[in-house]
Amino acid sequence: DFNHLDTVLKLYTLNSGIKNFNYRTTGDKLIINLKPKLKIRNVKISPSSLSLPSILPTREDEFFDDNKVEKTKSLIVDLYRSKGFPNVSVKNNNKINSDNSIDISFKVDKGRAIKISKIQVISESKYIFNLINRKLSIFKNKPFNVQEIKASMEEVKRLLVSYGYYLVDLNLKYSLLNYKVDLFVKVLG
């Protein structure tokens, strides 16, 4: 049955690095034409100012896939946005080599960073005020990185609990205007 043979061969070639597959029969002969997928020889991301995840969808020594390239670009954009670069863009350039391999380079344009311009802490306790100010002051005039700020706030909470401040709640808010963020921390309890 040729339909079954067709399905089996297409599944096999799909998983074996074959890009194009077709066949035809001539009398009692089966003629199969295969075109292999390109193998990724080199992946370069520039500038590489951020530490990128080691497991991006586009990797060396794997077969080229447009969907994985787009997913890689999307992940790079998400990472830069989370680090305070809302207008980041990523373009890729593919160079096909004579040995049926491909080199992929991703060019990152970070755009303008959102910077933390002001940090305001409201607390009745001078100790808590100074602790939070000291922990957050390292972020002033740096790109707005929500994950790092939240991690720092969690560290402050753990420190406060270790000193007996069990009922303290830290309320973090921020406002954005002209690529500048003001942080507001209110200590409740």
Residue frames as qw, qx, qy, qz and C-alpha x, y, z in Angstrom:
[[0.000, 0.889, 0.458, 0.000, 0.00, 0.00, 0.00],
 [0.463, 0.422, -0.007, 0.779, 1.65, 3.24, -1.16],
 [0.298, -0.802, -0.079, -0.511, -0.26, 5.47, 1.29],
 [0.815, -0.573, -0.003, 0.090, 1.17, 3.56, 4.24],
 [0.773, 0.085, 0.061, 0.625, 4.66, 3.60, 2.69],
 [0.179, 0.694, 0.087, 0.691, 4.31, 7.35, 2.06],
 [0.517, -0.799, -0.025, -0.305, 3.37, 8.02, 5.72],
 [0.878, -0.379, 0.045, 0.288, 6.18, 5.85, 7.12],
 [0.663, 0.273, 0.085, 0.692, 8.84, 7.40, 4.85],
 [0.001, -0.780, -0.067, -0.623, 7.72, 10.96, 5.62],
 [0.663, -0.738, 0.019, -0.127, 7.84, 10.32, 9.38],
 [0.874, -0.162, 0.074, 0.452, 11.24, 8.69, 9.09],
 [0.512, 0.439, 0.095, 0.732, 12.71, 11.50, 7.02],
 [0.236, -0.865, -0.107, -0.429, 11.18, 14.18, 9.24],
 [0.707, -0.694, 0.136, 0.011, 13.11, 12.84, 12.22],
 [0.857, -0.081, 0.234, 0.452, 16.29, 12.13, 10.27],
 [0.245, -0.607, 0.203, 0.728, 17.27, 15.59, 9.12],
 [0.318, 0.280, 0.686, 0.592, 15.63, 15.46, 5.70],
 [0.141, 0.346, 0.111, -0.921, 14.18, 18.75, 4.49],
 [0.634, 0.346, -0.184, -0.666, 12.50, 17.73, 1.25],
 [0.363, -0.080, 0.928, 0.036, 11.32, 14.27, 0.41],
 [0.713, 0.376, 0.007, -0.592, 9.51, 13.00, -2.65],
 [0.386, -0.159, 0.883, 0.215, 9.35, 9.79, -4.60],
 [0.675, 0.385, -0.151, -0.611, 7.87, 8.39, -7.74],
 [0.703, -0.051, 0.707, 0.056, 7.44, 5.01, -9.25],
 [0.457, 0.547, -0.463, -0.527, 8.34, 4.01, -12.75],
 [0.739, 0.140, -0.629, -0.196, 7.15, 0.55, -13.55],
 [0.853, -0.368, -0.355, 0.101, 8.68, -1.67, -10.90],
 [0.522, 0.173, -0.308, 0.776, 11.20, 0.99, -9.71],
 [0.334, -0.878, -0.322, 0.117, 10.86, 3.32, -6.73],
 [0.481, 0.422, -0.094, 0.763, 12.84, 6.57, -7.16],
 [0.442, -0.792, -0.343, 0.243, 13.36, 8.55, -3.96],
 [0.351, 0.605, -0.092, 0.708, 14.68, 12.14, -3.89],
 [0.573, -0.680, -0.342, 0.303, 15.95, 13.46, -0.56],
 [0.267, 0.702, -0.159, 0.641, 17.29, 16.91, 0.32],
 [0.580, -0.305, -0.569, 0.497, 18.97, 17.05, 3.73],
 [0.244, -0.950, -0.194, -0.031, 18.28, 19.79, 6.27],
 [0.330, 0.702, -0.369, 0.512, 21.04, 22.24, 7.01],
 [0.736, -0.405, -0.416, 0.348, 23.03, 21.48, 10.14],
 [0.154, -0.974, 0.051, -0.158, 23.82, 24.41, 12.42],
 [0.755, 0.240, -0.313, 0.524, 27.59, 24.85, 12.62],
 [0.330, -0.006, -0.343, 0.879, 27.82, 28.08, 14.60],
 [0.206, -0.833, -0.481, -0.182, 25.46, 30.26, 16.67],
 [0.392, 0.035, -0.227, 0.891, 26.60, 33.75, 17.64],
 [0.173, -0.867, -0.465, -0.050, 24.75, 36.35, 19.68],
 [0.454, -0.004, -0.106, 0.885, 26.11, 39.88, 19.72],
 [0.118, 0.573, -0.660, 0.472, 26.55, 41.83, 21.77],
 [0.706, -0.267, -0.655, 0.025, 26.62, 39.19, 24.47],
 [0.024, -0.497, 0.394, -0.773, 26.35, 41.59, 27.41],
 [0.720, -0.325, 0.268, -0.551, 23.82, 39.45, 29.28],
 [0.164, -0.221, 0.961, -0.005, 24.35, 35.90, 30.37],
 [0.677, 0.102, -0.309, -0.660, 21.95, 34.02, 28.13],
 [0.858, -0.169, 0.409, -0.261, 20.48, 30.63, 28.96],
 [0.187, -0.431, 0.821, 0.325, 22.76, 27.86, 27.78],
 [0.308, 0.266, 0.903, 0.140, 19.79, 25.96, 26.42],
 [0.370, 0.453, -0.056, -0.809, 18.32, 28.15, 23.72],
 [0.826, 0.345, 0.382, -0.231, 16.17, 26.43, 21.07],
 [0.676, 0.705, -0.208, 0.052, 18.73, 27.19, 18.33],
 [0.635, -0.625, 0.435, 0.130, 21.89, 25.20, 19.06],
 [0.218, 0.629, -0.692, -0.279, 25.03, 24.12, 17.31],
 [0.010, 0.189, -0.977, -0.100, 25.13, 20.61, 15.79],
 [0.429, 0.409, 0.729, -0.341, 21.33, 20.45, 15.45],
 [0.315, 0.415, 0.655, 0.548, 19.25, 20.76, 12.31],
 [0.034, 0.019, -0.028, -0.999, 18.14, 24.22, 11.23],
 [0.046, -0.602, -0.796, -0.044, 14.51, 25.03, 12.00],
 [0.019, 0.493, 0.153, 0.856, 12.90, 28.44, 11.31],
 [0.577, -0.676, -0.334, -0.313, 10.50, 27.99, 14.23],
 [0.761, -0.418, -0.231, 0.438, 13.36, 27.42, 16.66],
 [0.403, 0.201, 0.023, 0.893, 15.16, 30.51, 15.34],
 [0.248, -0.609, -0.239, -0.714, 12.02, 32.61, 15.95],
 [0.733, -0.603, -0.314, -0.025, 11.62, 31.10, 19.42],
 [0.686, -0.144, -0.169, 0.693, 15.26, 31.92, 20.22],
 [0.137, 0.400, 0.097, 0.901, 14.74, 35.53, 19.12],
 [0.498, -0.652, -0.309, -0.481, 11.63, 35.74, 21.29],
 [0.788, -0.469, -0.294, 0.272, 13.48, 34.37, 24.35],
 [0.517, 0.057, -0.083, 0.850, 16.32, 36.85, 23.89],
 [0.128, -0.540, -0.196, -0.809, 13.80, 39.72, 23.63],
 [0.666, -0.632, -0.335, -0.212, 12.00, 38.54, 26.79],
 [0.754, -0.282, -0.254, 0.536, 15.28, 38.31, 28.70],
 [0.318, 0.199, -0.005, 0.927, 16.39, 41.82, 27.73],
 [0.331, -0.609, -0.286, -0.661, 12.94, 43.26, 28.51],
 [0.740, -0.578, -0.341, 0.041, 13.06, 41.71, 31.98],
 [0.660, -0.211, -0.134, 0.709, 16.43, 43.42, 32.49],
 [0.085, -0.740, -0.195, 0.638, 15.04, 46.90, 31.78],
 [0.060, -0.276, 0.529, 0.800, 15.24, 47.21, 27.98],
 [0.542, 0.434, 0.572, -0.435, 11.61, 47.46, 26.74],
 [0.566, 0.725, -0.074, -0.385, 12.44, 48.36, 23.12],
 [0.393, -0.416, 0.765, 0.295, 14.93, 45.59, 22.42],
 [0.809, 0.468, -0.066, -0.349, 14.95, 44.07, 18.95],
 [0.555, -0.347, 0.720, 0.230, 16.71, 40.98, 17.64],
 [0.699, 0.583, -0.215, -0.353, 17.52, 40.21, 14.03],
 [0.771, -0.245, 0.552, 0.200, 19.15, 37.11, 12.70],
 [0.428, 0.695, -0.457, -0.354, 21.43, 36.59, 9.74],
 [0.902, -0.061, 0.427, 0.003, 21.91, 33.13, 8.27],
 [0.229, 0.698, -0.594, -0.327, 24.95, 32.15, 6.22],
 [0.975, 0.107, 0.160, -0.111, 24.75, 28.87, 4.33],
 [0.269, -0.652, 0.656, 0.267, 28.12, 27.15, 3.97],
 [0.521, 0.428, -0.623, -0.398, 29.35, 24.91, 1.17],
 [0.149, 0.141, -0.967, 0.150, 29.33, 21.84, 3.44],
 [0.460, -0.457, -0.635, -0.420, 25.50, 22.01, 3.85],
 [0.404, -0.452, -0.571, 0.554, 25.83, 23.68, 7.24],
 [0.011, -0.826, -0.266, -0.496, 24.58, 27.06, 8.38],
 [0.359, -0.083, -0.425, 0.827, 25.97, 29.78, 10.63],
 [0.200, -0.801, -0.492, -0.276, 23.37, 31.82, 12.49],
 [0.315, 0.013, -0.337, 0.887, 24.12, 35.17, 14.06],
 [0.198, -0.811, -0.549, -0.028, 21.67, 37.08, 16.23],
 [0.266, 0.297, -0.107, 0.911, 22.19, 40.85, 16.42],
 [0.298, -0.688, -0.613, 0.250, 20.68, 42.44, 19.52],
 [0.087, 0.477, 0.006, 0.875, 19.76, 46.12, 19.61],
 [0.263, -0.329, -0.740, 0.525, 19.00, 46.78, 23.27],
 [0.108, -0.769, -0.376, -0.505, 17.46, 50.18, 22.77],
 [0.078, -0.584, 0.321, -0.741, 17.15, 52.64, 25.59],
 [0.414, -0.173, -0.828, 0.335, 17.16, 51.27, 29.15],
 [0.454, -0.765, -0.234, -0.393, 14.63, 52.13, 31.82],
 [0.403, 0.266, -0.577, 0.659, 16.63, 53.43, 34.78],
 [0.478, -0.674, -0.536, 0.171, 15.68, 53.66, 38.43],
 [0.212, 0.625, -0.072, 0.748, 15.83, 57.34, 39.31],
 [0.304, -0.493, 0.365, -0.729, 14.31, 57.53, 42.79],
 [0.534, -0.203, -0.815, 0.098, 13.79, 55.12, 45.67],
 [0.342, -0.478, 0.209, -0.781, 11.40, 56.10, 48.42],
 [0.468, -0.165, -0.847, 0.191, 11.03, 54.03, 51.59],
 [0.438, -0.535, 0.061, -0.720, 8.30, 54.72, 54.13],
 [0.698, -0.197, -0.663, 0.185, 8.81, 53.07, 57.50],
 [0.466, -0.840, 0.000, -0.278, 8.28, 54.00, 61.14],
 [0.841, -0.434, 0.166, 0.277, 11.39, 52.01, 62.07],
 [0.089, 0.881, -0.408, -0.224, 14.72, 53.69, 61.33],
 [0.474, -0.337, 0.796, 0.167, 16.41, 50.24, 61.26],
 [0.627, 0.416, 0.655, 0.065, 14.03, 48.89, 58.61],
 [0.342, 0.921, 0.038, -0.184, 14.24, 52.16, 56.65],
 [0.090, -0.776, 0.580, 0.232, 18.06, 52.00, 56.55],
 [0.566, -0.103, 0.808, 0.127, 18.10, 48.27, 55.75],
 [0.603, 0.608, 0.516, 0.016, 15.76, 48.62, 52.76],
 [0.221, 0.946, -0.138, -0.190, 17.48, 51.78, 51.54],
 [0.289, -0.618, 0.691, 0.238, 20.87, 50.07, 51.69],
 [0.594, 0.105, 0.787, 0.129, 19.59, 46.98, 49.82],
 [0.517, 0.721, 0.460, 0.031, 17.84, 48.96, 47.08],
 [0.017, -0.898, 0.187, 0.397, 20.40, 51.75, 46.63],
 [0.448, -0.283, 0.706, 0.470, 22.54, 49.44, 44.49],
 [0.442, 0.503, 0.705, 0.234, 19.81, 49.61, 41.82],
 [0.102, 0.879, 0.161, -0.437, 19.75, 53.40, 41.53],
 [0.249, 0.770, -0.362, -0.463, 20.62, 54.67, 38.01],
 [0.196, -0.211, 0.921, 0.264, 20.83, 51.11, 36.72],
 [0.430, -0.070, -0.633, -0.640, 18.48, 49.35, 34.28],
 [0.636, -0.197, 0.320, -0.674, 15.20, 48.37, 35.93],
 [0.418, 0.136, -0.893, -0.101, 15.38, 44.63, 36.62],
 [0.690, -0.395, -0.038, -0.605, 12.18, 43.49, 38.29],
 [0.910, -0.111, -0.396, 0.043, 13.51, 40.01, 39.16],
 [0.529, 0.198, -0.472, 0.676, 16.60, 41.33, 40.94],
 [0.227, -0.400, 0.222, -0.859, 14.58, 43.89, 42.89],
 [0.824, -0.314, -0.163, -0.443, 12.04, 41.27, 43.98],
 [0.838, 0.004, -0.459, 0.293, 14.86, 38.91, 45.00],
 [0.258, 0.309, -0.411, 0.818, 16.43, 41.71, 47.04],
 [0.508, -0.394, 0.074, -0.763, 13.08, 42.44, 48.71],
 [0.909, -0.202, -0.333, -0.147, 12.70, 38.73, 49.58],
 [0.636, 0.149, -0.489, 0.578, 16.15, 38.82, 51.14],
 [0.109, -0.378, 0.283, -0.875, 15.09, 41.85, 53.22],
 [0.758, -0.342, -0.141, -0.538, 11.95, 39.99, 54.37],
 [0.878, -0.074, -0.440, 0.176, 14.04, 36.97, 55.47],
 [0.385, 0.265, -0.428, 0.773, 16.43, 39.26, 57.32],
 [0.371, -0.412, 0.130, -0.822, 13.57, 41.04, 59.11],
 [0.878, -0.283, -0.262, -0.284, 12.04, 37.71, 60.19],
 [0.766, 0.061, -0.472, 0.432, 15.43, 36.56, 61.51],
 [0.172, 0.219, -0.384, 0.880, 15.50, 39.73, 63.70],
 [0.003, 0.357, 0.785, -0.505, 11.99, 39.15, 65.04],
 [0.338, 0.316, -0.030, -0.886, 9.94, 41.33, 62.69],
 [0.289, 0.162, 0.939, 0.093, 7.38, 38.62, 61.88],
 [0.299, 0.701, 0.616, -0.198, 4.41, 40.77, 60.92],
 [0.011, -0.622, 0.239, 0.746, 6.19, 43.18, 58.59],
 [0.652, 0.521, 0.531, 0.145, 4.82, 43.36, 55.05],
 [0.221, -0.417, 0.325, 0.820, 6.77, 45.15, 52.33],
 [0.523, 0.705, 0.460, -0.135, 4.64, 46.75, 49.67],
 [0.361, -0.287, 0.448, 0.766, 6.66, 47.49, 46.51],
 [0.478, 0.774, 0.405, -0.086, 5.21, 49.75, 43.82],
 [0.403, -0.258, 0.341, 0.809, 6.79, 51.57, 40.95],
 [0.429, 0.812, 0.273, -0.286, 5.82, 54.21, 38.43],
 [0.615, 0.057, 0.460, 0.638, 7.30, 54.71, 34.97],
 [0.254, 0.928, 0.178, -0.204, 7.75, 58.02, 33.19],
 [0.373, 0.873, -0.311, -0.033, 10.17, 58.87, 30.35],
 [0.793, 0.288, -0.489, 0.221, 12.32, 55.75, 30.77],
 [0.064, 0.387, -0.637, 0.664, 12.71, 56.45, 34.48],
 [0.641, -0.420, -0.629, -0.131, 11.26, 54.39, 37.30],
 [0.224, -0.524, 0.456, -0.684, 10.54, 55.55, 40.81],
 [0.540, -0.161, -0.822, 0.086, 10.38, 52.78, 43.42],
 [0.431, -0.512, 0.207, -0.714, 8.12, 53.10, 46.43],
 [0.530, -0.090, -0.825, 0.176, 8.42, 50.72, 49.37],
 [0.475, -0.534, 0.138, -0.685, 5.95, 51.00, 52.23],
 [0.269, 0.088, -0.902, 0.326, 6.53, 48.96, 55.36],
 [0.626, -0.419, -0.209, -0.624, 3.28, 47.76, 56.89],
 [0.857, -0.348, -0.380, -0.010, 3.05, 46.39, 60.40]]
